[in-house]
């Protein structure tokens, strides 16, 4: 996914544990871990706002977009010509 979550960076800067952040935001540590590890499919604006309030940061400090790298596109060998029998 091209969205990267940098909650762990902000936690380190604030010297805060995942458990403490989860308690202060009002979500479970398991749900925070899903978000922190980039496995979440969505995040509510209310949750994002609470994270920013507790961490004293902006949404851009927690989320960033990275372009996806294109799939390997190795050149394919041309199809083999059918064998002819003489």
NORUR-V158413 format. One record per residue. N is the residue number from 0. RES is the residue in one small letter. SS is DSSP state (hx for helix, st for strand, lp for the rest). OMEGA is omega in radians with two decimals (NA if undefined). BURIAL is I if it has 16 or more other ideal C-beta (glycine too) atoms within 10 Angstrom, else O. Layout:
N_RES_SS_OMEGA_BURIAL ; N_RES_SS_OMEGA_BURIAL
//
This chain:
0_x_lp_-3.07_O ; 1_x_lp_3.09_O ; 2_x_st_3.12_O ; 3_x_st_-3.13_O ; 4_x_st_-3.10_I ; 5_x_lp_3.13_I ; 6_x_hx_-3.12_I ; 7_x_hx_3.10_O ; 8_x_hx_-3.14_O ; 9_x_hx_3.09_I ; 10_x_hx_3.14_I ; 11_x_hx_3.14_O ; 12_x_hx_-3.10_O ; 13_x_hx_-3.10_O ; 14_x_lp_-3.09_O ; 15_x_lp_3.11_O ; 16_x_lp_3.09_O ; 17_x_hx_3.13_O ; 18_x_hx_3.13_O ; 19_x_hx_3.13_O ; 20_x_hx_3.13_I ; 21_x_hx_3.12_I ; 22_x_hx_-3.07_O ; 23_x_hx_3.13_O ; 24_x_hx_-3.14_I ; 25_x_lp_3.04_O ; 26_x_lp_-3.12_I ; 27_x_lp_3.06_O ; 28_x_hx_3.12_O ; 29_x_hx_3.12_O ; 30_x_hx_3.09_O ; 31_x_hx_3.11_I ; 32_x_hx_3.09_O ; 33_x_hx_3.12_I ; 34_x_hx_-3.09_I ; 35_x_hx_-3.10_I ; 36_x_lp_3.06_O ; 37_x_lp_-3.14_O ; 38_x_lp_-3.13_O ; 39_x_lp_3.09_I ; 40_x_lp_-3.11_O ; 41_x_lp_3.03_O ; 42_x_lp_3.12_I ; 43_x_lp_3.10_O ; 44_x_hx_3.12_O ; 45_x_hx_3.10_O ; 46_x_hx_3.11_I ; 47_x_hx_3.11_O ; 48_x_hx_3.13_O ; 49_x_hx_3.08_I ; 50_x_hx_-3.13_I ; 51_x_hx_3.14_I ; 52_x_hx_-3.10_O ; 53_x_hx_-3.09_I ; 54_x_hx_-3.13_I ; 55_x_lp_-3.07_O ; 56_x_lp_3.09_I ; 57_x_lp_3.10_O ; 58_x_hx_3.12_O ; 59_x_hx_3.06_O ; 60_x_hx_-3.09_I ; 61_x_hx_-3.06_I ; 62_x_st_3.03_I ; 63_x_st_-3.13_O ; 64_x_st_3.05_O ; 65_x_lp_3.13_O ; 66_x_lp_3.08_O ; 67_x_lp_3.10_O ; 68_x_lp_-3.13_O ; 69_x_lp_3.11_O ; 70_x_lp_3.11_O ; 71_x_lp_-3.14_O ; 72_x_lp_3.12_O ; 73_x_lp_3.13_O ; 74_x_lp_-3.13_O ; 75_x_lp_3.03_O ; 76_x_lp_3.10_O ; 77_x_lp_-3.14_O ; 78_x_lp_-3.14_O ; 79_x_lp_3.09_O ; 80_x_lp_3.12_O ; 81_x_lp_3.12_O ; 82_x_lp_3.10_O ; 83_x_lp_3.14_O ; 84_x_lp_-3.12_O ; 85_x_lp_NA_O
//
